Amino acid sequence: MENFMANKNPRVTITLPSGVNRALEWWAEQQGDRASSLAASFVETAIREAVTSGLIPMSVMREEPSESAIATDTKNDLEEFLKLLAAGDCPDDGKLILLAHALDIDAEILIDLCNQVDREGSTNGV
């Protein structure tokens, strides 16, 4: 699912109140992560929630297509996803969101599909 990260991502600088910065650094340390990575995940989550709620149009997040064919990384991610589904399993929501973005579809479609597989898998053994 690294297709989304394959390109050099733009950088943003933010200024935080010192108490918020200390809390962020503490939290990141507890997670075994860097403060910048944790902050980036917070921003990404907030943006994706805003897109899902309709506050931000999905079209704003789309990158200009470099070619009409599906990228090799996306094909590999899709193949991995389908193999997991066939085995009755699903990747985590973060990977589903990245795959949905790469395929230019609503992430809820993939999440609903995984939930359906989970429901069928839990009732087949009964």
C-alpha positions in Angstrom: 0.0 0.0 0.0 3.0 2.3 -0.4 1.7 3.7 -3.7 0.3 6.8 -1.8 3.7 7.4 -0.3 5.7 6.6 -3.5 5.9 10.3 -4.5 7.8 12.8 -2.4 5.1 14.2 -0.2 4.9 18.0 0.3 6.0 19.3 3.6 4.1 21.7 5.9 5.4 23.6 8.9 3.1 24.4 11.8 3.5 26.3 15.0 2.0 24.8 18.2 1.6 26.2 21.7 4.5 24.9 23.8 2.1 22.8 26.0 0.5 21.1 22.9 4.0 20.5 21.5 5.2 18.8 24.7 2.0 16.7 24.8 2.6 15.7 21.1 6.2 14.8 21.8 5.2 12.8 24.9 2.4 10.9 23.0 4.8 10.2 20.1 7.4 8.8 22.4 4.7 6.5 24.0 3.8 5.3 20.5 7.5 4.8 19.6 7.0 7.3 16.8 8.2 10.8 15.9 6.1 13.8 16.7 6.0 14.9 13.1 4.7 11.5 12.0 2.1 11.5 14.7 1.0 15.1 13.8 0.8 14.1 10.1 -1.5 11.1 11.0 -3.7 13.5 13.0 -4.0 15.9 10.1 -4.6 13.1 7.6 -7.3 11.6 9.7 -9.0 15.0 10.1 -8.8 15.7 6.4 -10.2 12.3 5.5 -13.1 12.7 8.0 -13.8 16.1 6.5 -13.9 14.5 3.0 -16.1 11.7 4.2 -18.5 14.2 5.9 -18.7 16.3 2.7 -16.9 19.3 4.2 -14.1 19.0 1.7 -14.9 17.7 -1.8 -13.2 14.4 -2.8 -12.0 16.0 -6.0 -9.6 18.2 -3.9 -7.7 15.2 -2.8 -7.2 13.7 -6.3 -3.8 14.0 -7.8 -3.5 14.7 -11.5 -3.2 11.3 -13.2 0.2 10.7 -14.7 -1.1 8.0 -17.0 -4.4 6.3 -17.8 -3.4 2.8 -16.6 -3.5 1.7 -13.0 -0.1 2.0 -11.4 1.8 -1.2 -10.7 1.8 -0.5 -6.9 -2.0 0.0 -7.0 -2.4 -3.3 -8.9 -0.2 -5.1 -6.3 -2.2 -3.5 -3.5 -5.5 -4.5 -5.1 -4.2 -8.1 -5.6 -3.1 -8.2 -1.9 -6.6 -6.9 -0.9 -8.4 -9.5 -3.0 -6.2 -12.4 -1.7 -7.1 -11.3 1.9 -10.8 -11.2 1.0 -10.6 -14.6 -0.6 -9.0 -15.9 2.7 -11.9 -14.3 4.7 -9.6 -11.5 6.1 -9.2 -7.8 5.5 -6.4 -5.2 5.8 -6.8 -2.4 8.4 -8.9 0.6 7.6 -5.8 2.8 6.9 -4.7 0.5 4.1 -8.3 0.3 2.8 -8.4 4.1 2.6 -5.1 4.3 0.8 -6.3 1.7 -1.7 -9.6 3.4 -2.2 -7.8 6.7 -2.9 -5.5 5.0 -5.4 -8.5 3.5 -7.1 -10.4 6.8 -6.9 -13.4 5.2 -5.1 -15.1 5.8 -1.8 -13.3 4.0 1.0 -16.7 3.0 2.5 -17.2 0.6 -0.4 -14.1 -1.4 0.5 -14.8 -1.2 4.3 -18.4 -2.4 3.7 -17.0 -5.2 1.5 -14.7 -6.3 4.3 -17.5 -6.1 6.9 -19.6 -8.3 4.7 -16.8 -10.8 4.4 -16.4 -10.7 8.2 -20.1 -11.3 8.8 -20.2 -14.2 6.3 -17.1 -15.7 7.8 -18.4 -15.6 11.4 -21.7 -17.3 10.4 -20.3 -19.9 8.1 -18.6 -21.8 11.0 -21.8 -21.9 13.1 
